[in-house]
């Protein structure tokens, strides 16, 4: 085997250190940022201030103002009374990460256990303490 020059060994060592630094940078900074699901569009909120019982779907359509339903990540409902049809409408928005119901009333005063059972992903719910059973 040929002996390597001292300079060649240093160059190879520098390349290895550079590769390790790049891997560390990827694992510490870039990959965690992608896990946050940060996108160019950002978070899309829809705020519904009032609606008739059973008509939440129409109120969301009006409030989203042409936004693609796949881009909606948060819905805040600050007025109106929710019933079973309204909870079913909420399940139709596939990318909801946060659902705020603190300003809304619920028919019979309690959110049923199976109200959002059709959701395939986890959602953070914000509601009055007395609403969730």
N, C-alpha and C positions, 0 to 999 in steps of 0.2 A: 504494500500500500504506500501510496505517495504521502509524504508529509505535507501538510498544509502550511502555508505561510502564516505568520502571526497576524498580518493584516486581514487575510481572508477569514480567519477565525473570528476576529473582532467584527467584521462585516456581517458574518452569519449570526453572531450573537446579537448585534443591533437589530437585524431583521426579525429575529425571534422575539425580542423585547417589544418591538413595534407591533407585531401581531398580537402579542399578549395584551398590550395596552389597548389596542382596538377592540379586542374581545371583552375586556373589562368595561370599556366605555359602552359597548352595546348592551351588556348585561346590567349595568348600573343605571344608565340614563335612558337609552332609546327604547328598550323593550318595556320597562314599566310605563313609559308614556303611551305606548300603543295599547297597553292593557287598560288605560283609562278611557279608551274609545273616544279620543279627541279627534274630531273631524273638522273639515273646513266649514261645514254647515253649522256646527256647534249644537247646542241644545235648543230644541224648538218647544216653546211653551204654548199651550192653548189655555186661555182663561175664559170660563163661562160664568157670567155674573147672574144670569137668571134663565129659567126655562120652565115650561109646563111639565107636570108629571108625565113621564112616558115619552117625552120629546127631547131627551138629552142628545140623541144622535143628530137631530136637526140643529140644535144649538151649537154643538161642536163643529158641525159643517160650516155654520156661519162664522164662528169664532176663528176657525183655522184659516180662513180667508185665502183659499186656494192652495194651501200647503199640502204637499203629498202626505197621506196618512202614514206612510212608512218613515217619515222624518220626524213625526211627533213623538217626543220622549217624555213630556210632562203635561198632565192635565190638572188644572185647578178649577174646582167648582165652588163658587162662593155664594150661590143662591139657587133656590128651587128645591123640589122634593124628588128624591130618587126612588124608583120602584124597580121591579125585576127586569123590565124592558130596558131601563137605563143602564143597569149593570151589564146586561147582555151587550149593549152598544159599546161600553167601555172595553169589553173583551175583543171587539173588532179592531182595535188599534194595536198592532203587533209589537211595537217597540216602546211601549210605555214603561218607563223606569220609575216614575214617581206619580202618584195619584193623590191629590189633596182634596179631601171632602169636608174639611173643617167648617166651611161656611154653608154647607148644604144640609138639608133635612133628609131623613130617610123615612119612607112609609112604615108605619108602625114603630118608628123610633129605633130600630135595631137592624144593622146590616146582617143579612142571613149568612150562615157559614159557607154556603155554596155559591154566594153571589158572584164571585170571580173565579170559580173553579175551572173555567175554560181557559184561563191564562196559562201559557206554556212556559213563561219565564217569570222570574221573581220581580215583584214590584214593591216599592216602598210606599206604604200607605200612611197618610196623615189624616186623622179624623178625630172627632170628639171622643173622649173616653167612653161616654155612655152609648155610642153607636155600635161598637164592635162587641159581639157576643162571645 
